[in-house]
Amino acid sequence: MAHRRNERGEMCEVVKFTRSCTGCFEGGECMGLAHNYRFDSKAGCHVGAGCEECGYTGKRRQVLYIPLSQIKELNNSGAKKEK
């Protein structure tokens, strides 16, 4: 995974993933309408109808920067392993 500093100078893990476009995918409450859309197994998401927001692809690429301090905190707060 790649690392970079955020605006506060914290070292962050760069997390990238693909998700359904919020502009043209209507999953409904609890994803009840998701069956109306094609599922892209490579991207791991349903593909919307296409709109200007996603460039008419029906899906969006997301990038998140998660501070390493938060990742370490999450790892340390996990359930203790049983012997």
mmCIF file of the N, C-alpha and C atoms, coordinates in Angstrom:
data_MODEL
# 
_entry.id   MODEL 
# 
loop_
_atom_site.group_PDB 
_atom_site.id 
_atom_site.type_symbol 
_atom_site.label_atom_id 
_atom_site.label_alt_id 
_atom_site.label_comp_id 
_atom_site.label_asym_id 
_atom_site.label_entity_id 
_atom_site.label_seq_id 
_atom_site.pdbx_PDB_ins_code 
_atom_site.Cartn_x 
_atom_site.Cartn_y 
_atom_site.Cartn_z 
_atom_site.occupancy 
_atom_site.B_iso_or_equiv 
_atom_site.pdbx_formal_charge 
_atom_site.auth_seq_id 
_atom_site.auth_comp_id 
_atom_site.auth_asym_id 
_atom_site.auth_atom_id 
_atom_site.pdbx_PDB_model_num 
ATOM 1   N N  . MET A 1 1  ? 0.828   -1.176  0.000   1.00 0.00 ? 1  MET A N  1 
ATOM 2   C CA . MET A 1 1  ? 0.000   0.000   0.000   1.00 0.00 ? 1  MET A CA 1 
ATOM 3   C C  . MET A 1 1  ? 0.882   1.253   0.000   1.00 0.00 ? 1  MET A C  1 
ATOM 4   N N  . ALA A 1 2  ? 0.358   2.292   -0.559  1.00 0.00 ? 2  ALA A N  1 
ATOM 5   C CA . ALA A 1 2  ? 1.080   3.556   -0.639  1.00 0.00 ? 2  ALA A CA 1 
ATOM 6   C C  . ALA A 1 2  ? 0.811   4.408   0.604   1.00 0.00 ? 2  ALA A C  1 
ATOM 7   N N  . HIS A 1 3  ? 1.755   5.294   0.895   1.00 0.00 ? 3  HIS A N  1 
ATOM 8   C CA . HIS A 1 3  ? 1.621   6.214   2.016   1.00 0.00 ? 3  HIS A CA 1 
ATOM 9   C C  . HIS A 1 3  ? 1.836   7.642   1.534   1.00 0.00 ? 3  HIS A C  1 
ATOM 10  N N  . ARG A 1 4  ? 1.194   8.589   2.212   1.00 0.00 ? 4  ARG A N  1 
ATOM 11  C CA . ARG A 1 4  ? 1.437   10.009  1.966   1.00 0.00 ? 4  ARG A CA 1 
ATOM 12  C C  . ARG A 1 4  ? 0.980   10.786  3.185   1.00 0.00 ? 4  ARG A C  1 
ATOM 13  N N  . ARG A 1 5  ? 1.372   12.027  3.282   1.00 0.00 ? 5  ARG A N  1 
ATOM 14  C CA . ARG A 1 5  ? 0.995   12.874  4.417   1.00 0.00 ? 5  ARG A CA 1 
ATOM 15  C C  . ARG A 1 5  ? -0.282  13.644  4.094   1.00 0.00 ? 5  ARG A C  1 
ATOM 16  N N  . ASN A 1 6  ? -1.142  13.782  5.097   1.00 0.00 ? 6  ASN A N  1 
ATOM 17  C CA . ASN A 1 6  ? -2.367  14.568  4.914   1.00 0.00 ? 6  ASN A CA 1 
ATOM 18  C C  . ASN A 1 6  ? -2.082  16.034  5.222   1.00 0.00 ? 6  ASN A C  1 
ATOM 19  N N  . GLU A 1 7  ? -3.131  16.870  5.203   1.00 0.00 ? 7  GLU A N  1 
ATOM 20  C CA . GLU A 1 7  ? -2.953  18.317  5.409   1.00 0.00 ? 7  GLU A CA 1 
ATOM 21  C C  . GLU A 1 7  ? -2.443  18.670  6.803   1.00 0.00 ? 7  GLU A C  1 
ATOM 22  N N  . ARG A 1 8  ? -2.579  17.747  7.775   1.00 0.00 ? 8  ARG A N  1 
ATOM 23  C CA . ARG A 1 8  ? -2.066  17.979  9.136   1.00 0.00 ? 8  ARG A CA 1 
ATOM 24  C C  . ARG A 1 8  ? -0.668  17.412  9.327   1.00 0.00 ? 8  ARG A C  1 
ATOM 25  N N  . GLY A 1 9  ? -0.109  16.859  8.259   1.00 0.00 ? 9  GLY A N  1 
ATOM 26  C CA . GLY A 1 9  ? 1.245   16.302  8.330   1.00 0.00 ? 9  GLY A CA 1 
ATOM 27  C C  . GLY A 1 9  ? 1.319   14.873  8.833   1.00 0.00 ? 9  GLY A C  1 
ATOM 28  N N  . GLU A 1 10 ? 0.165   14.235  9.050   1.00 0.00 ? 10 GLU A N  1 
ATOM 29  C CA . GLU A 1 10 ? 0.145   12.850  9.528   1.00 0.00 ? 10 GLU A CA 1 
ATOM 30  C C  . GLU A 1 10 ? 0.406   11.896  8.369   1.00 0.00 ? 10 GLU A C  1 
ATOM 31  N N  . MET A 1 11 ? 1.183   10.862  8.618   1.00 0.00 ? 11 MET A N  1 
ATOM 32  C CA . MET A 1 11 ? 1.423   9.845   7.609   1.00 0.00 ? 11 MET A CA 1 
ATOM 33  C C  . MET A 1 11 ? 0.157   8.999   7.469   1.00 0.00 ? 11 MET A C  1 
ATOM 34  N N  . CYS A 1 12 ? -0.292  8.809   6.225   1.00 0.00 ? 12 CYS A N  1 
ATOM 35  C CA . CYS A 1 12 ? -1.553  8.107   5.973   1.00 0.00 ? 12 CYS A CA 1 
ATOM 36  C C  . CYS A 1 12 ? -1.369  6.933   5.018   1.00 0.00 ? 12 CYS A C  1 
ATOM 37  N N  . GLU A 1 13 ? -2.217  5.947   5.187   1.00 0.00 ? 13 GLU A N  1 
ATOM 38  C CA . GLU A 1 13 ? -2.332  4.822   4.257   1.00 0.00 ? 13 GLU A CA 1 
ATOM 39  C C  . GLU A 1 13 ? -3.311  5.257   3.173   1.00 0.00 ? 13 GLU A C  1 
ATOM 40  N N  . VAL A 1 14 ? -2.951  5.038   1.911   1.00 0.00 ? 14 VAL A N  1 
ATOM 41  C CA . VAL A 1 14 ? -3.829  5.379   0.799   1.00 0.00 ? 14 VAL A CA 1 
ATOM 42  C C  . VAL A 1 14 ? -4.661  4.145   0.456   1.00 0.00 ? 14 VAL A C  1 
ATOM 43  N N  . VAL A 1 15 ? -5.980  4.274   0.570   1.00 0.00 ? 15 VAL A N  1 
ATOM 44  C CA . VAL A 1 15 ? -6.891  3.166   0.306   1.00 0.00 ? 15 VAL A CA 1 
ATOM 45  C C  . VAL A 1 15 ? -7.734  3.530   -0.913  1.00 0.00 ? 15 VAL A C  1 
ATOM 46  N N  . LYS A 1 16 ? -7.716  2.683   -1.945  1.00 0.00 ? 16 LYS A N  1 
ATOM 47  C CA . LYS A 1 16 ? -8.467  2.936   -3.174  1.00 0.00 ? 16 LYS A CA 1 
ATOM 48  C C  . LYS A 1 16 ? -9.452  1.797   -3.410  1.00 0.00 ? 16 LYS A C  1 
ATOM 49  N N  . PHE A 1 17 ? -10.661 2.151   -3.856  1.00 0.00 ? 17 PHE A N  1 
ATOM 50  C CA . PHE A 1 17 ? -11.656 1.142   -4.167  1.00 0.00 ? 17 PHE A CA 1 
ATOM 51  C C  . PHE A 1 17 ? -12.688 1.708   -5.131  1.00 0.00 ? 17 PHE A C  1 
ATOM 52  N N  . THR A 1 18 ? -13.456 0.834   -5.747  1.00 0.00 ? 18 THR A N  1 
ATOM 53  C CA . THR A 1 18 ? -14.505 1.228   -6.677  1.00 0.00 ? 18 THR A CA 1 
ATOM 54  C C  . THR A 1 18 ? -15.852 0.997   -6.023  1.00 0.00 ? 18 THR A C  1 
ATOM 55  N N  . ARG A 1 19 ? -16.787 1.925   -6.242  1.00 0.00 ? 19 ARG A N  1 
ATOM 56  C CA . ARG A 1 19 ? -18.127 1.788   -5.682  1.00 0.00 ? 19 ARG A CA 1 
ATOM 57  C C  . ARG A 1 19 ? -19.159 2.246   -6.702  1.00 0.00 ? 19 ARG A C  1 
ATOM 58  N N  . SER A 1 20 ? -20.393 1.903   -6.466  1.00 0.00 ? 20 SER A N  1 
ATOM 59  C CA . SER A 1 20 ? -21.487 2.326   -7.338  1.00 0.00 ? 20 SER A CA 1 
ATOM 60  C C  . SER A 1 20 ? -21.587 3.844   -7.320  1.00 0.00 ? 20 SER A C  1 
ATOM 61  N N  . CYS A 1 21 ? -21.940 4.428   -8.455  1.00 0.00 ? 21 CYS A N  1 
ATOM 62  C CA . CYS A 1 21 ? -22.088 5.883   -8.546  1.00 0.00 ? 21 CYS A CA 1 
ATOM 63  C C  . CYS A 1 21 ? -23.317 6.322   -7.759  1.00 0.00 ? 21 CYS A C  1 
ATOM 64  N N  . THR A 1 22 ? -23.160 7.351   -6.949  1.00 0.00 ? 22 THR A N  1 
ATOM 65  C CA . THR A 1 22 ? -24.280 7.855   -6.160  1.00 0.00 ? 22 THR A CA 1 
ATOM 66  C C  . THR A 1 22 ? -25.245 8.683   -7.005  1.00 0.00 ? 22 THR A C  1 
ATOM 67  N N  . GLY A 1 23 ? -24.827 9.068   -8.191  1.00 0.00 ? 23 GLY A N  1 
ATOM 68  C CA . GLY A 1 23 ? -25.681 9.867   -9.053  1.00 0.00 ? 23 GLY A CA 1 
ATOM 69  C C  . GLY A 1 23 ? -26.649 9.055   -9.894  1.00 0.00 ? 23 GLY A C  1 
ATOM 70  N N  . CYS A 1 24 ? -26.294 7.811   -10.204 1.00 0.00 ? 24 CYS A N  1 
ATOM 71  C CA . CYS A 1 24 ? -27.151 7.037   -11.105 1.00 0.00 ? 24 CYS A CA 1 
ATOM 72  C C  . CYS A 1 24 ? -27.475 5.626   -10.617 1.00 0.00 ? 24 CYS A C  1 
ATOM 73  N N  . PHE A 1 25 ? -27.017 5.255   -9.428  1.00 0.00 ? 25 PHE A N  1 
ATOM 74  C CA . PHE A 1 25 ? -27.353 3.953   -8.861  1.00 0.00 ? 25 PHE A CA 1 
ATOM 75  C C  . PHE A 1 25 ? -28.335 4.162   -7.721  1.00 0.00 ? 25 PHE A C  1 
ATOM 76  N N  . GLU A 1 26 ? -29.490 3.542   -7.807  1.00 0.00 ? 26 GLU A N  1 
ATOM 77  C CA . GLU A 1 26 ? -30.517 3.664   -6.772  1.00 0.00 ? 26 GLU A CA 1 
ATOM 78  C C  . GLU A 1 26 ? -30.753 2.279   -6.178  1.00 0.00 ? 26 GLU A C  1 
ATOM 79  N N  . GLY A 1 27 ? -30.048 1.987   -5.074  1.00 0.00 ? 27 GLY A N  1 
ATOM 80  C CA . GLY A 1 27 ? -30.171 0.683   -4.451  1.00 0.00 ? 27 GLY A CA 1 
ATOM 81  C C  . GLY A 1 27 ? -31.407 0.531   -3.591  1.00 0.00 ? 27 GLY A C  1 
ATOM 82  N N  . GLY A 1 28 ? -32.025 1.652   -3.240  1.00 0.00 ? 28 GLY A N  1 
ATOM 83  C CA . GLY A 1 28 ? -33.209 1.586   -2.386  1.00 0.00 ? 28 GLY A CA 1 
ATOM 84  C C  . GLY A 1 28 ? -32.845 1.326   -0.942  1.00 0.00 ? 28 GLY A C  1 
ATOM 85  N N  . GLU A 1 29 ? -33.848 1.319   -0.105  1.00 0.00 ? 29 GLU A N  1 
ATOM 86  C CA . GLU A 1 29 ? -33.612 1.062   1.304   1.00 0.00 ? 29 GLU A CA 1 
ATOM 87  C C  . GLU A 1 29 ? -33.094 -0.360  1.488   1.00 0.00 ? 29 GLU A C  1 
ATOM 88  N N  . CYS A 1 30 ? -32.009 -0.499  2.193   1.00 0.00 ? 30 CYS A N  1 
ATOM 89  C CA . CYS A 1 30 ? -31.377 -1.805  2.454   1.00 0.00 ? 30 CYS A CA 1 
ATOM 90  C C  . CYS A 1 30 ? -31.004 -2.530  1.159   1.00 0.00 ? 30 CYS A C  1 
ATOM 91  N N  . MET A 1 31 ? -30.691 -1.781  0.116   1.00 0.00 ? 31 MET A N  1 
ATOM 92  C CA . MET A 1 31 ? -30.270 -2.340  -1.182  1.00 0.00 ? 31 MET A CA 1 
ATOM 93  C C  . MET A 1 31 ? -31.351 -3.202  -1.827  1.00 0.00 ? 31 MET A C  1 
ATOM 94  N N  . GLY A 1 32 ? -32.604 -2.912  -1.548  1.00 0.00 ? 32 GLY A N  1 
ATOM 95  C CA . GLY A 1 32 ? -33.723 -3.691  -2.070  1.00 0.00 ? 32 GLY A CA 1 
ATOM 96  C C  . GLY A 1 32 ? -33.890 -3.600  -3.585  1.00 0.00 ? 32 GLY A C  1 
ATOM 97  N N  . LEU A 1 33 ? -33.332 -2.562  -4.213  1.00 0.00 ? 33 LEU A N  1 
ATOM 98  C CA . LEU A 1 33 ? -33.457 -2.417  -5.666  1.00 0.00 ? 33 LEU A CA 1 
ATOM 99  C C  . LEU A 1 33 ? -32.177 -2.782  -6.414  1.00 0.00 ? 33 LEU A C  1 
ATOM 100 N N  . ALA A 1 34 ? -31.165 -3.241  -5.703  1.00 0.00 ? 34 ALA A N  1 
ATOM 101 C CA . ALA A 1 34 ? -29.870 -3.537  -6.328  1.00 0.00 ? 34 ALA A CA 1 
ATOM 102 C C  . ALA A 1 34 ? -29.982 -4.593  -7.424  1.00 0.00 ? 34 ALA A C  1 
ATOM 103 N N  . HIS A 1 35 ? -30.952 -5.496  -7.329  1.00 0.00 ? 35 HIS A N  1 
ATOM 104 C CA . HIS A 1 35 ? -31.105 -6.555  -8.329  1.00 0.00 ? 35 HIS A CA 1 
ATOM 105 C C  . HIS A 1 35 ? -31.422 -5.988  -9.719  1.00 0.00 ? 35 HIS A C  1 
ATOM 106 N N  . ASN A 1 36 ? -31.839 -4.720  -9.779  1.00 0.00 ? 36 ASN A N  1 
ATOM 107 C CA . ASN A 1 36 ? -32.141 -4.094  -11.071 1.00 0.00 ? 36 ASN A CA 1 
ATOM 108 C C  . ASN A 1 36 ? -30.889 -3.660  -11.827 1.00 0.00 ? 36 ASN A C  1 
ATOM 109 N N  . TYR A 1 37 ? -29.728 -3.748  -11.204 1.00 0.00 ? 37 TYR A N  1 
ATOM 110 C CA . TYR A 1 37 ? -28.479 -3.290  -11.805 1.00 0.00 ? 37 TYR A CA 1 
ATOM 111 C C  . TYR A 1 37 ? -27.491 -4.441  -11.951 1.00 0.00 ? 37 TYR A C  1 
ATOM 112 N N  . ARG A 1 38 ? -26.662 -4.341  -12.971 1.00 0.00 ? 38 ARG A N  1 
ATOM 113 C CA . ARG A 1 38 ? -25.628 -5.351  -13.223 1.00 0.00 ? 38 ARG A CA 1 
ATOM 114 C C  . ARG A 1 38 ? -24.560 -5.267  -12.125 1.00 0.00 ? 38 ARG A C  1 
ATOM 115 N N  . PHE A 1 39 ? -24.058 -6.416  -11.690 1.00 0.00 ? 39 PHE A N  1 
ATOM 116 C CA . PHE A 1 39 ? -22.979 -6.455  -10.701 1.00 0.00 ? 39 PHE A CA 1 
ATOM 117 C C  . PHE A 1 39 ? -21.662 -6.680  -11.417 1.00 0.00 ? 39 PHE A C  1 
ATOM 118 N N  . ASP A 1 40 ? -20.699 -5.815  -11.159 1.00 0.00 ? 40 ASP A N  1 
ATOM 119 C CA . ASP A 1 40 ? -19.361 -5.929  -11.743 1.00 0.00 ? 40 ASP A CA 1 
ATOM 120 C C  . ASP A 1 40 ? -18.486 -6.667  -10.724 1.00 0.00 ? 40 ASP A C  1 
ATOM 121 N N  . SER A 1 41 ? -18.209 -7.939  -10.962 1.00 0.00 ? 41 SER A N  1 
ATOM 122 C CA . SER A 1 41 ? -17.466 -8.733  -9.989  1.00 0.00 ? 41 SER A CA 1 
ATOM 123 C C  . SER A 1 41 ? -16.012 -8.273  -9.859  1.00 0.00 ? 41 SER A C  1 
ATOM 124 N N  . LYS A 1 42 ? -15.437 -7.746  -10.911 1.00 0.00 ? 42 LYS A N  1 
ATOM 125 C CA . LYS A 1 42 ? -14.053 -7.257  -10.837 1.00 0.00 ? 42 LYS A CA 1 
ATOM 126 C C  . LYS A 1 42 ? -13.976 -6.027  -9.931  1.00 0.00 ? 42 LYS A C  1 
ATOM 127 N N  . ALA A 1 43 ? -14.927 -5.100  -10.080 1.00 0.00 ? 43 ALA A N  1 
ATOM 128 C CA . ALA A 1 43 ? -14.954 -3.883  -9.256  1.00 0.00 ? 43 ALA A CA 1 
ATOM 129 C C  . ALA A 1 43 ? -15.589 -4.139  -7.894  1.00 0.00 ? 43 ALA A C  1 
ATOM 130 N N  . GLY A 1 44 ? -16.411 -5.181  -7.793  1.00 0.00 ? 44 GLY A N  1 
ATOM 131 C CA . GLY A 1 44 ? -17.072 -5.512  -6.532  1.00 0.00 ? 44 GLY A CA 1 
ATOM 132 C C  . GLY A 1 44 ? -18.228 -4.592  -6.192  1.00 0.00 ? 44 GLY A C  1 
ATOM 133 N N  . CYS A 1 45 ? -18.927 -4.091  -7.227  1.00 0.00 ? 45 CYS A N  1 
ATOM 134 C CA . CYS A 1 45 ? -20.056 -3.190  -6.973  1.00 0.00 ? 45 CYS A CA 1 
ATOM 135 C C  . CYS A 1 45 ? -21.080 -3.309  -8.097  1.00 0.00 ? 45 CYS A C  1 
ATOM 136 N N  . HIS A 1 46 ? -22.268 -2.791  -7.826  1.00 0.00 ? 46 HIS A N  1 
ATOM 137 C CA . HIS A 1 46 ? -23.297 -2.712  -8.865  1.00 0.00 ? 46 HIS A CA 1 
ATOM 138 C C  . HIS A 1 46 ? -22.996 -1.520  -9.761  1.00 0.00 ? 46 HIS A C  1 
ATOM 139 N N  . VAL A 1 47 ? -23.358 -1.597  -11.011 1.00 0.00 ? 47 VAL A N  1 
ATOM 140 C CA . VAL A 1 47 ? -23.098 -0.542  -11.984 1.00 0.00 ? 47 VAL A CA 1 
ATOM 141 C C  . VAL A 1 47 ? -24.386 0.223   -12.245 1.00 0.00 ? 47 VAL A C  1 
ATOM 142 N N  . GLY A 1 48 ? -24.334 1.543   -12.007 1.00 0.00 ? 48 GLY A N  1 
ATOM 143 C CA . GLY A 1 48 ? -25.498 2.396   -12.234 1.00 0.00 ? 48 GLY A CA 1 
ATOM 144 C C  . GLY A 1 48 ? -25.756 2.588   -13.720 1.00 0.00 ? 48 GLY A C  1 
ATOM 145 N N  . ALA A 1 49 ? -26.777 3.367   -14.036 1.00 0.00 ? 49 ALA A N  1 
ATOM 146 C CA . ALA A 1 49 ? -27.179 3.590   -15.427 1.00 0.00 ? 49 ALA A CA 1 
ATOM 147 C C  . ALA A 1 49 ? -26.210 4.494   -16.174 1.00 0.00 ? 49 ALA A C  1 
ATOM 148 N N  . GLY A 1 50 ? -25.424 5.293   -15.459 1.00 0.00 ? 50 GLY A N  1 
ATOM 149 C CA . GLY A 1 50 ? -24.481 6.218   -16.077 1.00 0.00 ? 50 GLY A CA 1 
ATOM 150 C C  . GLY A 1 50 ? -24.995 7.645   -16.029 1.00 0.00 ? 50 GLY A C  1 
ATOM 151 N N  . CYS A 1 51 ? -24.129 8.577   -15.672 1.00 0.00 ? 51 CYS A N  1 
ATOM 152 C CA . CYS A 1 51 ? -24.497 9.985   -15.589 1.00 0.00 ? 51 CYS A CA 1 
ATOM 153 C C  . CYS A 1 51 ? -23.234 10.838  -15.710 1.00 0.00 ? 51 CYS A C  1 
ATOM 154 N N  . GLU A 1 52 ? -23.402 12.149  -15.660 1.00 0.00 ? 52 GLU A N  1 
ATOM 155 C CA . GLU A 1 52 ? -22.244 13.046  -15.754 1.00 0.00 ? 52 GLU A CA 1 
ATOM 156 C C  . GLU A 1 52 ? -21.291 12.870  -14.582 1.00 0.00 ? 52 GLU A C  1 
ATOM 157 N N  . GLU A 1 53 ? -21.832 12.579  -13.411 1.00 0.00 ? 53 GLU A N  1 
ATOM 158 C CA . GLU A 1 53 ? -21.010 12.434  -12.202 1.00 0.00 ? 53 GLU A CA 1 
ATOM 159 C C  . GLU A 1 53 ? -19.936 11.352  -12.354 1.00 0.00 ? 53 GLU A C  1 
ATOM 160 N N  . CYS A 1 54 ? -20.287 10.249  -13.000 1.00 0.00 ? 54 CYS A N  1 
ATOM 161 C CA . CYS A 1 54 ? -19.354 9.120   -13.118 1.00 0.00 ? 54 CYS A CA 1 
ATOM 162 C C  . CYS A 1 54 ? -18.758 8.991   -14.517 1.00 0.00 ? 54 CYS A C  1 
ATOM 163 N N  . GLY A 1 55 ? -19.057 9.932   -15.381 1.00 0.00 ? 55 GLY A N  1 
ATOM 164 C CA . GLY A 1 55 ? -18.548 9.830   -16.755 1.00 0.00 ? 55 GLY A CA 1 
ATOM 165 C C  . GLY A 1 55 ? -19.262 8.744   -17.536 1.00 0.00 ? 55 GLY A C  1 
ATOM 166 N N  . TYR A 1 56 ? -20.507 8.467   -17.153 1.00 0.00 ? 56 TYR A N  1 
ATOM 167 C CA . TYR A 1 56 ? -21.357 7.472   -17.822 1.00 0.00 ? 56 TYR A CA 1 
ATOM 168 C C  . TYR A 1 56 ? -20.808 6.048   -17.710 1.00 0.00 ? 56 TYR A C  1 
ATOM 169 N N  . THR A 1 57 ? -20.088 5.768   -16.615 1.00 0.00 ? 57 THR A N  1 
ATOM 170 C CA . THR A 1 57 ? -19.588 4.411   -16.371 1.00 0.00 ? 57 THR A CA 1 
ATOM 171 C C  . THR A 1 57 ? -20.450 3.662   -15.363 1.00 0.00 ? 57 THR A C  1 
ATOM 172 N N  . GLY A 1 58 ? -21.211 4.399   -14.534 1.00 0.00 ? 58 GLY A N  1 
ATOM 173 C CA . GLY A 1 58 ? -22.056 3.773   -13.524 1.00 0.00 ? 58 GLY A CA 1 
ATOM 174 C C  . GLY A 1 58 ? -21.335 3.444   -12.234 1.00 0.00 ? 58 GLY A C  1 
ATOM 175 N N  . LYS A 1 59 ? -20.058 3.746   -12.146 1.00 0.00 ? 59 LYS A N  1 
ATOM 176 C CA . LYS A 1 59 ? -19.294 3.481   -10.923 1.00 0.00 ? 59 LYS A CA 1 
ATOM 177 C C  . LYS A 1 59 ? -18.245 4.576   -10.731 1.00 0.00 ? 59 LYS A C  1 
ATOM 178 N N  . ARG A 1 60 ? -17.772 4.705   -9.497  1.00 0.00 ? 60 ARG A N  1 
ATOM 179 C CA . ARG A 1 60 ? -16.816 5.744   -9.145  1.00 0.00 ? 60 ARG A CA 1 
ATOM 180 C C  . ARG A 1 60 ? -15.614 5.133   -8.463  1.00 0.00 ? 60 ARG A C  1 
ATOM 181 N N  . ARG A 1 61 ? -14.455 5.707   -8.674  1.00 0.00 ? 61 ARG A N  1 
ATOM 182 C CA . ARG A 1 61 ? -13.233 5.300   -8.000  1.00 0.00 ? 61 ARG A CA 1 
ATOM 183 C C  . ARG A 1 61 ? -13.066 6.193   -6.779  1.00 0.00 ? 61 ARG A C  1 
ATOM 184 N N  . GLN A 1 62 ? -12.904 5.622   -5.611  1.00 0.00 ? 62 GLN A N  1 
ATOM 185 C CA . GLN A 1 62 ? -12.747 6.362   -4.365  1.00 0.00 ? 62 GLN A CA 1 
ATOM 186 C C  . GLN A 1 62 ? -11.316 6.230   -3.857  1.00 0.00 ? 62 GLN A C  1 
ATOM 187 N N  . VAL A 1 63 ? -10.812 7.276   -3.268  1.00 0.00 ? 63 VAL A N  1 
ATOM 188 C CA . VAL A 1 63 ? -9.498  7.274   -2.630  1.00 0.00 ? 63 VAL A CA 1 
ATOM 189 C C  . VAL A 1 63 ? -9.661  7.878   -1.246  1.00 0.00 ? 63 VAL A C  1 
ATOM 190 N N  . LEU A 1 64 ? -9.214  7.157   -0.226  1.00 0.00 ? 64 LEU A N  1 
ATOM 191 C CA . LEU A 1 64 ? -9.267  7.637   1.152   1.00 0.00 ? 64 LEU A CA 1 
ATOM 192 C C  . LEU A 1 64 ? -7.860  7.652   1.727   1.00 0.00 ? 64 LEU A C  1 
ATOM 193 N N  . TYR A 1 65 ? -7.596  8.610   2.582   1.00 0.00 ? 65 TYR A N  1 
ATOM 194 C CA . TYR A 1 65 ? -6.309  8.705   3.269   1.00 0.00 ? 65 TYR A CA 1 
ATOM 195 C C  . TYR A 1 65 ? -6.573  8.501   4.755   1.00 0.00 ? 65 TYR A C  1 
ATOM 196 N N  . ILE A 1 66 ? -6.143  7.361   5.287   1.00 0.00 ? 66 ILE A N  1 
ATOM 197 C CA . ILE A 1 66 ? -6.409  7.001   6.678   1.00 0.00 ? 66 ILE A CA 1 
ATOM 198 C C  . ILE A 1 66 ? -5.111  7.134   7.470   1.00 0.00 ? 66 ILE A C  1 
ATOM 199 N N  . PRO A 1 67 ? -5.092  8.015   8.494   1.00 0.00 ? 67 PRO A N  1 
ATOM 200 C CA . PRO A 1 67 ? -3.879  8.181   9.295   1.00 0.00 ? 67 PRO A CA 1 
ATOM 201 C C  . PRO A 1 67 ? -3.421  6.852   9.901   1.00 0.00 ? 67 PRO A C  1 
ATOM 202 N N  . LEU A 1 68 ? -2.123  6.593   9.814   1.00 0.00 ? 68 LEU A N  1 
ATOM 203 C CA . LEU A 1 68 ? -1.579  5.345   10.356  1.00 0.00 ? 68 LEU A CA 1 
ATOM 204 C C  . LEU A 1 68 ? -1.847  5.219   11.846  1.00 0.00 ? 68 LEU A C  1 
ATOM 205 N N  . SER A 1 69 ? -1.903  6.338   12.544  1.00 0.00 ? 69 SER A N  1 
ATOM 206 C CA . SER A 1 69 ? -2.189  6.297   13.983  1.00 0.00 ? 69 SER A CA 1 
ATOM 207 C C  . SER A 1 69 ? -3.573  5.697   14.239  1.00 0.00 ? 69 SER A C  1 
ATOM 208 N N  . GLN A 1 70 ? -4.545  5.985   13.373  1.00 0.00 ? 70 GLN A N  1 
ATOM 209 C CA . GLN A 1 70 ? -5.885  5.412   13.535  1.00 0.00 ? 70 GLN A CA 1 
ATOM 210 C C  . GLN A 1 70 ? -5.888  3.923   13.214  1.00 0.00 ? 70 GLN A C  1 
ATOM 211 N N  . ILE A 1 71 ? -5.108  3.523   12.223  1.00 0.00 ? 71 ILE A N  1 
ATOM 212 C CA . ILE A 1 71 ? -5.032  2.099   11.873  1.00 0.00 ? 71 ILE A CA 1 
ATOM 213 C C  . ILE A 1 71 ? -4.431  1.323   13.033  1.00 0.00 ? 71 ILE A C  1 
ATOM 214 N N  . LYS A 1 72 ? -3.351  1.843   13.625  1.00 0.00 ? 72 LYS A N  1 
ATOM 215 C CA . LYS A 1 72 ? -2.718  1.178   14.768  1.00 0.00 ? 72 LYS A CA 1 
ATOM 216 C C  . LYS A 1 72 ? -3.676  1.111   15.942  1.00 0.00 ? 72 LYS A C  1 
ATOM 217 N N  . GLU A 1 73 ? -4.427  2.208   16.158  1.00 0.00 ? 73 GLU A N  1 
ATOM 218 C CA . GLU A 1 73 ? -5.405  2.262   17.247  1.00 0.00 ? 73 GLU A CA 1 
ATOM 219 C C  . GLU A 1 73 ? -6.489  1.201   17.050  1.00 0.00 ? 73 GLU A C  1 
ATOM 220 N N  . LEU A 1 74 ? -6.980  1.059   15.818  1.00 0.00 ? 74 LEU A N  1 
ATOM 221 C CA . LEU A 1 74 ? -7.997  0.043   15.523  1.00 0.00 ? 74 LEU A CA 1 
ATOM 222 C C  . LEU A 1 74 ? -7.446  -1.359  15.730  1.00 0.00 ? 74 LEU A C  1 
ATOM 223 N N  . ASN A 1 75 ? -6.217  -1.587  15.286  1.00 0.00 ? 75 ASN A N  1 
ATOM 224 C CA . ASN A 1 75 ? -5.603  -2.906  15.454  1.00 0.00 ? 75 ASN A CA 1 
ATOM 225 C C  . ASN A 1 75 ? -5.419  -3.254  16.921  1.00 0.00 ? 75 ASN A C  1 
ATOM 226 N N  . ASN A 1 76 ? -5.041  -2.246  17.737  1.00 0.00 ? 76 ASN A N  1 
ATOM 227 C CA . ASN A 1 76 ? -4.810  -2.481  19.162  1.00 0.00 ? 76 ASN A CA 1 
ATOM 228 C C  . ASN A 1 76 ? -6.110  -2.639  19.946  1.00 0.00 ? 76 ASN A C  1 
ATOM 229 N N  . SER A 1 77 ? -7.215  -2.072  19.458  1.00 0.00 ? 77 SER A N  1 
ATOM 230 C CA . SER A 1 77 ? -8.473  -2.134  20.194  1.00 0.00 ? 77 SER A CA 1 
ATOM 231 C C  . SER A 1 77 ? -9.310  -3.368  19.836  1.00 0.00 ? 77 SER A C  1 
ATOM 232 N N  . GLY A 1 78 ? -8.815  -4.195  18.923  1.00 0.00 ? 78 GLY A N  1 
ATOM 233 C CA . GLY A 1 78 ? -9.548  -5.383  18.498  1.00 0.00 ? 78 GLY A CA 1 
ATOM 234 C C  . GLY A 1 78 ? -9.692  -6.389  19.620  1.00 0.00 ? 78 GLY A C  1 
ATOM 235 N N  . ALA A 1 79 ? -10.550 -7.355  19.405  1.00 0.00 ? 79 ALA A N  1 
ATOM 236 C CA . ALA A 1 79 ? -10.778 -8.396  20.412  1.00 0.00 ? 79 ALA A CA 1 
ATOM 237 C C  . ALA A 1 79 ? -9.488  -9.170  20.658  1.00 0.00 ? 79 ALA A C  1 
ATOM 238 N N  . LYS A 1 80 ? -9.261  -9.486  21.927  1.00 0.00 ? 80 LYS A N  1 
ATOM 239 C CA . LYS A 1 80 ? -8.057  -10.248 22.270  1.00 0.00 ? 80 LYS A CA 1 
ATOM 240 C C  . LYS A 1 80 ? -8.194  -11.675 21.747  1.00 0.00 ? 80 LYS A C  1 
ATOM 241 N N  . LYS A 1 81 ? -7.095  -12.187 21.243  1.00 0.00 ? 81 LYS A N  1 
ATOM 242 C CA . LYS A 1 81 ? -7.094  -13.556 20.706  1.00 0.00 ? 81 LYS A CA 1 
ATOM 243 C C  . LYS A 1 81 ? -7.193  -14.563 21.853  1.00 0.00 ? 81 LYS A C  1 
ATOM 244 N N  . GLU A 1 82 ? -8.012  -15.565 21.616  1.00 0.00 ? 82 GLU A N  1 
ATOM 245 C CA . GLU A 1 82 ? -8.164  -16.603 22.627  1.00 0.00 ? 82 GLU A CA 1 
ATOM 246 C C  . GLU A 1 82 ? -7.046  -17.615 22.467  1.00 0.00 ? 82 GLU A C  1 
ATOM 247 N N  . LYS A 1 83 ? -6.652  -18.201 23.602  1.00 0.00 ? 83 LYS A N  1 
ATOM 248 C CA . LYS A 1 83 ? -5.566  -19.182 23.570  1.00 0.00 ? 83 LYS A CA 1 
ATOM 249 C C  . LYS A 1 83 ? -6.079  -20.548 23.256  1.00 0.00 ? 83 LYS A C  1 
# 
